[in-house]
Amino acid sequence: MAAAAAELGSTVEAIRKRVQRGTIPHERDDEGHVWILLDTDRTRPDASQDTDRMRFERDELISAKNEVIATLREQLEAERQGHAEARRLLLRALERIPPAIEAPESPEPRSGTGTPTDASAEAQEATERAEERSWWRRMFGGS
């Protein structure tokens, strides 16, 4: 079987399976040996034809890969340009918004002699400042 497998370009196990299925012509002798019947006019596949076919397939795969890479590069460049335009538009929009956040006034230095009424007045002022609506709430109408 090894000689038949080599001649057919197959493995011994594949030849055994073909014998079991009856898909290859064979004979059994009285001792139980299996003889594979080969057609003498049948030639082995030409290795150069296989090499040419593989080279052709490889070249087609490389060509397809290069086309995909070119398409992806074009898409990436389009996305980069789109992001750059979005950044420019955002910058223009931000420049139109007036600076609404002002620096807090510097608090007066505290003395350690404050009275409880002074503390309640300070707490009242802090509460009023906290209750003021922020600029973005005034601009966009939130509470």
N, C-alpha and C positions, 0 to 999 in steps of 0.2 A: 504494500500500500504506500510505502514511503516513496517509491519510485513513481507511482502514479500521481501522488500528491505533488511531487516536484515537477513532473511533466505538465500537470494541469495548473500549476501555480496556486495550489491550495494547501490546506493542512491535512494531516493524516486523519484527525478527528472529523473534519468536514467530509472526507471521503467515506469514512465509516458510517456517518449519518446518511449519506446519499445511498450507500449500499442498503442500510436498514429500511429506508423509504422506498427503495427500488427505483431511484431516479438516475442511476448510472448503470450501464451494462456491465455485468460481472458474472463470474462462474465460481462454483465451489468444487473443490476436488474431494476425493475420498477421505483425505486426511483432515478436512475442515478448513484448508487454506482458501482464501478468497483471492480470485484473480480478476483484476480490473481490465476490461476490454477497451483499449484505446483505438481510435480511428487513426490510422497511419497518415492519412491525408490532412488530418487536422494539425495545424501548426500552432505553436505557442503564440500568444499575443505578442506583438512586436513591442519591445521595451521602448524603442524610440518614439513610437506612436503614443504610448502612455506618457512619456516625458513631454512630448509636444503638447498633448492635451492638458497635462498638469500645468505647464508653463502658461498656456493660453488662459486657463482658469485663474491662475495666480495673477496674471496681468489684468484680467477683468476685475478681480477683487480689489486690486490696488487702485485701479482707475475709479471704481465705485467709492472706495474709501476717500480718495482725494477729492471727489465731488462733494461728499458729505462734509468734509473738513472745510472746503471753500464756502459751502452754504452756511455752516455754523459761524465762520469768521464774518461773513456778511451780516448775519443776524446779530452777532455780538457788537459789531461796529454801529449798526442801526440803534441798538439799545443804548450804547454809550452816548450817541448823539442825542437820543431822546432824554436821557438823564441830565445831560448838560443843559439842554433847553429848559427842562423842569427846574433845575437849580437857578438858572438866570431869571425865570419868571418868579420864582419864590423870592429871590433877592430883591427884585423890583417891587413886589408886593410888600415886603418887609420895610423897604425904604419909604413907602407911602404912609405907613402907620406912624403916628407921632409918638415920640417917647413919652409914655404915660406914667412910667414908674419914676418917681422922683425920690431923691435921696432924703431920708428922714432928717428932720431938724435935729441939731445936736441938743441933747437934753441938758438941762441946767445941772450943774454939780449938786449932788445931794448932800445935805448936811445931816449929821446924826441927831439933830435936835428936832426932827419933825414931830408934829403932833398927830394924834389919830385923825383929826379932821382933815389935815393935809393929805394923809394916806388915802382917805376915802375920796377926796377930790381927785387925786392922781388916778385912783382906780376908776372913777367915773369918766375921766378923760380917755383912759385906755379903752374902756368899753365903747365909748362913742367912736373912737378911731377904728376899732375893730368892726363896728357896725356900718362904717362907710362902705359904699359899694366900690368894688375895684373897677378900674378902667374898662376891663374886658366885659364885666357884667353890665356897665353902663352902655357900652358900645353894642353888645349883642343881646341885651335885654334879659339878663338872668337876674335871679334874686340873690 
